[in-house]
């Protein structure tokens, strides 16, 4: 056999061996992560508390919570040792639920395949949620939300829409954000209106019929699969379309 053929065979053998090792390592890592998640979940206790009806949620400074639609308004509190069952300070006034930061020592971090920076010690469920306000350094995760319209106001906060329901369409979402970040993942919106000040909106699997609003002070928006856009941006701000499907674009610069 020629030396060149031997070299080629040796090279291909090493290449296939490398691919096999990489595949095995990836699969093993996925299994290990799933097992880790199962073991971690067993360490946590949870308890539910019924709440009065509310349509507005206010995340006080530093509060981190998951917001979902439920048949009845309630709060689920998750904790593990050395923490004990001690419900968060919450109160309802004039149809508004105020939620304060978790006071326990053990914070519940979601795993990296979900939302890496969020905590879910506090889960809020409601069936009439129309508005959410995130105050300074608060973090909000929206999961399984069922509301035709939603108003979101953020100040130095973080919000993540993790809906992933292809059969559900929001009619209207209004986002007012100052020095904040919003992630849109697996969500469909008929009309999205934004007012961004030193803020950004990032897309993951987002689709919508129209987007309108204004950007200023180094704000940015990144979207895809949008049919109509009417964005007014100052000279420091920008919007980006990824693989757009556009019928019309109207963008103005101040």
Phi, psi and omega per residue, in radians:
X1 nan 2.392 -3.130
X2 -1.157 2.628 -3.134
X3 -1.074 -0.662 -3.135
X4 -1.080 -0.681 3.109
X5 -1.159 -0.687 3.109
X6 -1.073 -0.751 -3.139
X7 -1.107 -0.738 -3.136
X8 -1.115 -0.771 3.136
X9 -1.095 -0.751 3.132
X10 -1.096 -0.714 -3.141
X11 -1.112 -0.808 -3.142
X12 -1.125 -0.657 3.115
X13 -1.080 -0.799 3.116
X14 -1.110 -0.664 -3.135
X15 -1.117 -0.829 3.134
X16 -1.149 -0.636 3.097
X17 -1.109 -0.720 3.124
X18 -1.113 -0.737 3.120
X19 -1.108 -0.739 -3.140
X20 -1.107 -0.778 3.136
X21 -1.095 -0.730 3.125
X22 -1.116 -0.752 3.117
X23 -1.088 -0.774 -3.126
X24 -1.123 -0.724 -3.126
X25 -1.143 -0.707 3.130
X26 -1.141 -0.787 3.134
X27 -1.116 -0.730 -3.137
X28 -1.137 -0.648 3.126
X29 -1.158 -0.671 3.121
X30 -1.128 -0.737 3.123
X31 -1.132 -0.733 -3.132
X32 -1.118 -0.695 -3.134
X33 -1.174 -0.724 3.118
X34 -1.102 -0.726 3.117
X35 -1.134 -0.708 3.115
X36 -1.077 -0.722 3.135
X37 -1.132 -0.713 3.124
X38 -1.138 -0.767 3.140
X39 -1.130 -0.696 -3.130
X40 -1.152 -0.699 -3.108
X41 -1.121 -0.493 -3.137
X42 -1.220 -0.364 -3.084
X43 -1.435 -0.187 -3.028
X44 -1.750 2.477 3.023
X45 -1.861 2.717 3.116
X46 -2.503 2.665 3.119
X47 -2.575 2.520 -3.122
X48 -1.840 2.621 3.090
X49 -2.344 2.171 3.125
X50 -1.219 2.510 3.119
X51 -2.133 2.771 3.011
X52 -1.289 2.894 -3.130
X53 -1.115 2.489 3.090
X54 -2.621 2.717 3.080
X55 -2.167 -0.201 3.137
X56 -2.144 2.349 3.084
X57 -2.034 2.259 3.086
X58 -2.037 2.021 3.044
X59 -1.557 1.923 -3.115
X60 -1.185 2.875 -3.079
X61 -0.872 2.179 3.112
X62 1.528 -0.097 -3.126
X63 -1.282 2.476 3.122
X64 -2.300 2.116 -3.047
X65 -2.674 2.822 3.054
X66 -1.850 2.323 -3.099
X67 -2.048 2.220 -3.112
X68 -2.442 2.823 3.010
X69 -1.493 2.374 3.112
X70 -2.396 2.878 -3.137
X71 -1.133 -0.650 3.122
X72 -2.291 2.562 3.120
X73 -1.182 2.278 -3.134
X74 -2.814 2.942 3.050
X75 -2.201 2.310 3.032
X76 -1.847 2.227 -3.088
X77 -1.968 2.181 -3.121
X78 -1.955 2.364 -3.107
X79 -2.682 2.835 3.001
X80 -2.611 2.825 -3.098
X81 -0.993 2.502 0.171
X82 -1.444 0.018 3.110
X83 -1.244 2.697 3.085
X84 -2.147 2.953 -3.123
X85 -1.138 1.946 3.129
X86 -2.648 1.770 -3.025
X87 -1.055 2.570 3.096
X88 -1.111 2.728 3.028
X89 -1.262 2.003 3.060
X90 -2.430 2.652 3.009
X91 -2.694 2.727 -3.132
X92 -2.027 2.251 3.125
X93 -2.422 2.144 3.116
X94 0.899 0.896 3.056
X95 1.235 0.262 -3.136
X96 -2.090 2.226 3.102
X97 -1.674 2.159 3.108
X98 -1.821 2.177 -3.103
X99 -2.071 2.277 -3.096
X100 -1.829 2.887 -3.089
X101 -1.063 2.614 3.053
X102 -1.105 2.307 -3.053
X103 -1.731 -0.093 -3.130
X104 -1.271 2.943 -3.127
X105 -1.477 -0.543 -3.046
X106 -1.693 1.912 3.134
X107 -1.563 2.464 -3.134
X108 -1.671 1.892 3.111
X109 -1.652 2.362 3.034
X110 -1.255 2.709 -3.120
X111 -1.306 2.779 -2.952
X112 -1.123 -0.365 3.105
X113 -1.388 -0.130 3.072
X114 -1.849 -1.917 -3.137
X115 -2.078 1.806 -2.913
X116 -1.176 -0.405 -3.050
X117 -1.860 0.094 -3.072
X118 -1.753 2.794 3.065
X119 -2.090 2.583 3.123
X120 -2.272 0.689 2.973
X121 -1.139 -0.508 -3.110
X122 -2.096 2.130 3.077
X123 -2.103 2.205 -3.099
X124 -1.919 2.284 3.098
X125 -2.111 2.377 3.091
X126 -2.613 2.779 3.130
X127 -2.034 0.162 3.105
X128 -2.412 0.500 -3.053
X129 -1.255 2.120 -3.135
X130 -2.095 -0.506 -3.086
X131 -2.424 2.507 3.091
X132 -2.364 2.334 3.124
X133 -2.102 2.188 3.101
X134 -1.936 1.993 -3.132
X135 -1.489 -3.067 -2.973
X136 -0.940 2.272 3.093
X137 1.085 0.422 3.041
X138 -1.573 2.769 3.133
X139 -2.366 2.256 -3.053
X140 -2.190 2.342 3.018
X141 -2.065 2.151 3.107
X142 -1.742 2.119 -3.092
X143 -2.361 2.247 3.112
X144 0.955 0.884 3.101
X145 -1.501 2.308 3.097
X146 -2.143 1.616 3.136
X147 -2.658 2.291 -3.129
X148 -1.085 -0.727 3.140
X149 -2.237 2.596 3.129
X150 -2.553 2.280 3.067
X151 -1.903 2.200 -3.114
X152 -2.151 2.197 3.122
X153 -2.179 2.163 -3.065
X154 -2.206 2.475 3.007
X155 -2.316 1.935 -3.101
X156 0.894 0.892 -3.051
X157 -2.334 3.130 -3.085
X158 -2.383 2.355 3.136
X159 -2.406 2.477 -3.130
X160 -2.328 2.113 3.036
X161 -1.642 1.944 3.130
X162 -2.071 1.289 -2.993
X163 -1.564 -1.040 3.104
X164 0.918 0.844 3.028
X165 -2.193 1.756 -3.071
X166 -1.129 -0.264 -3.084
X167 -1.660 -0.013 -3.087
X168 -2.008 2.343 -3.126
X169 -2.208 2.135 2.999
X170 -1.300 2.362 3.084
X171 -1.317 -0.723 -3.049
X172 -2.695 2.289 3.005
X173 -2.278 2.259 3.103
X174 -1.982 2.200 -3.117
X175 -2.124 2.093 2.993
X176 -1.967 2.057 -3.030
X177 -2.366 2.350 3.052
X178 -2.178 2.117 -3.125
X179 0.885 0.869 -3.048
X180 -2.381 2.950 3.127
X181 -2.239 2.342 3.096
X182 -2.216 2.269 3.070
X183 -1.934 2.262 3.099
X184 -1.907 1.933 -3.076
X185 -2.203 2.184 3.060
X186 1.025 0.768 -3.058
X187 -2.298 2.477 3.082
X188 -2.079 2.243 -3.094
X189 -2.284 2.253 3.102
X190 -1.160 -0.802 3.137
X191 -2.468 2.156 3.120
X192 -1.978 2.164 3.087
X193 -2.001 2.340 -3.059
X194 -2.311 2.531 2.930
X195 -2.317 1.782 -3.035
X196 -1.933 2.314 3.080
X197 -2.253 1.914 -3.096
X198 0.963 0.717 -3.059
X199 -2.365 2.982 3.135
X200 -2.490 2.599 3.023
X201 -2.136 2.185 -3.126
X202 -1.987 2.541 -3.090
X203 -1.845 2.598 2.858
X204 -2.547 1.945 3.103
X205 0.986 0.787 3.130
X206 -1.739 2.536 2.997
X207 -2.544 2.567 -3.128
X208 -2.846 2.780 -3.127
X209 -1.430 -0.687 -3.111
X210 -2.595 2.628 3.065
X211 -2.345 2.299 3.134
X212 -2.490 2.783 3.083
X213 2.503 -2.767 -3.060
X214 -2.430 2.610 3.103
X215 -2.232 2.418 3.076
X216 -2.654 2.827 3.081
X217 0.971 1.067 3.050
X218 1.079 0.640 3.045
X219 -1.505 2.783 3.102
X220 -2.634 2.697 3.116
X221 -2.444 2.399 -3.123
X222 -2.260 2.047 -3.069
X223 -2.439 2.941 3.060
X224 -2.544 2.876 3.094
X225 0.954 0.844 3.113
X226 -1.974 2.355 -3.085
X227 -1.542 -0.716 -3.107
X228 -2.303 2.348 -3.106
X229 -2.309 2.322 3.034
X230 -2.399 1.553 -3.061
X231 -2.029 2.303 3.037
X232 -1.884 2.105 -3.068
X233 -2.249 2.481 3.048
X234 -1.389 3.130 -3.021
X235 -1.185 -0.276 -3.118
X236 -1.649 -0.180 -3.002
X237 -1.912 2.895 -3.091
X238 -2.718 2.754 2.977
X239 -2.293 2.623 -3.056
X240 -2.306 2.332 3.100
X241 -1.889 2.257 3.129
X242 -1.891 2.059 -3.081
X243 0.823 1.013 -3.056
X244 -1.261 2.636 2.998
X245 -2.125 1.599 -2.939
X246 -1.917 2.439 2.960
X247 -1.701 -0.607 3.088
X248 -2.728 2.579 3.080
X249 -2.282 2.207 3.055
X250 -2.227 1.844 -3.126
X251 -2.159 2.325 -3.103
X252 -2.086 2.625 3.049
X253 -2.140 2.345 3.135
X254 -1.327 nan nan
